[in-house]
Amino acid sequence: MLYAPSFSGLNREHSFPKSWWGGSTSVSAYVDLNHLYPSEMAANTAKSNFPLGVVNTSSKVPFDNGISKVGYPVNGQGGGAAKVFEPDDEYKGDFARTYFYMVTCYQNLSWKYTYMLEQNTYPTLNDWAVNLLLKWHHQDPVSQKEIDRNEAVFAIQNNRNPFIDLPELADYIWGTKKGEAFKPGEVIVPPTGDPELIAPVKDMQLQFGQVALGSTATTRLFVSGKFLKGYVTTSIYTADHTMFAASSNRLPASQVCSDQGYWLEIEYTPTRIGKHTARILLEGDFGSRGVALEGECLDVPVLSACTATAPSDIQSDRYTANWTAPAGEVIDYYVVTRTCYDGSKVTTEEILAEDNFAEIKGFDNYDREAYSVQSVRLGYRSPMSNVVFVDHAGLSGVELDEPLVIQSFDGFIRFICSTPQTGCRIFDTAGRLVMQIDTVEQDLDIELPQGIYLIVTDSHRTPVKALVR
């Protein structure tokens, strides 16, 4: 990387990494001033060719100079990259508009790295990148510094970044107005009046509920106002403030005053058992307003397996799955795992239930089904229950006592059984013994060549057919 003239210790950085298109110096993108920025050398080295993103500060942050961070991404970001680069809030919109410009002007390039990109002409950006860049674009509006730089670039290379001149254009290309006719030059004059923060209301409480030790709960605070200017700043203080964190400490007034308002994400990550409180303070030209934050931390729950029982109300197109829960355990809800058999095809789905029963619909689409159940408390699941089979003639009694099902996959089979099965024997269609296993248990995987197999055990003598693809 070259040093910027007369600026010792700075690099001339391709903010949209040149390695993403293979590093060729013969394409116009290499010298396009719209994405060339001066960068402090250490920050530029740490940035490497990582994508933009939000750094997960709950884990170690390898680089942080107070303005730029490089570290491990939060869930859903990074596109497979080991790390992400997060600029300061003041420059997030600048980077977003730069990336909008680059993927618009150079969408014909073939991408060597696709952390944020798709190999196509439109929309070029992948879904997580669109969500991130639009969020930064809205939260950090165009500044006078960007406008002046856009003019300077135009004077040198005779083109502009249209997303600086017309910020609303991004929403018509990737955002909520996609597909609508864009009317450039339409000027909306904002109303004027005394600044007012409409939401949140004074001294409201934001509840995080109960959280297991070692887990994080996230909730959102709606912030709305009118006639605000600049930014609404946030800070968390008092009592257990270190256990709470806000996604941003500067909310653009333009977003707060929009019809959609601003949803501020707040995380609660308790570090000890008990009830915890703090306050978040919002400040701006309206004055200040506080909101109480409350959460409770409990030990990680220890859950026992439920017992799946016989289904009831079996009809041609539906039935009711039933189960019992261990006595005395606190349970938030249940997850029913439904396994459907249509010839050799096996599909599964999960169904949430608040009571100890669930109506299962679409039974007429399959030859037979099975279900098992888990209880959930504070996000933790119990062990899987026994498996109950249902067919259109009713419940198979022997399989209720010793249920056994074989799931087929490419190159292997998986055993699903409520209790361990002994004396497992696997035969091919010619009746030859292919494999013998003393004991099989729940979720045991066995690799087999492609073919059709018949499987029996000591307690399940009716052969179960499996097709390995």
Order of alpha helices (4+ residues) and beta strands (2+ residues): beta-beta-alpha-beta-beta-beta-alpha-alpha-alpha-alpha-alpha-beta-beta-beta-beta-beta-beta-alpha-beta-beta-beta-beta-beta-beta-beta-beta-beta-beta-beta-beta-alpha-beta-beta-beta-beta-beta-beta-beta
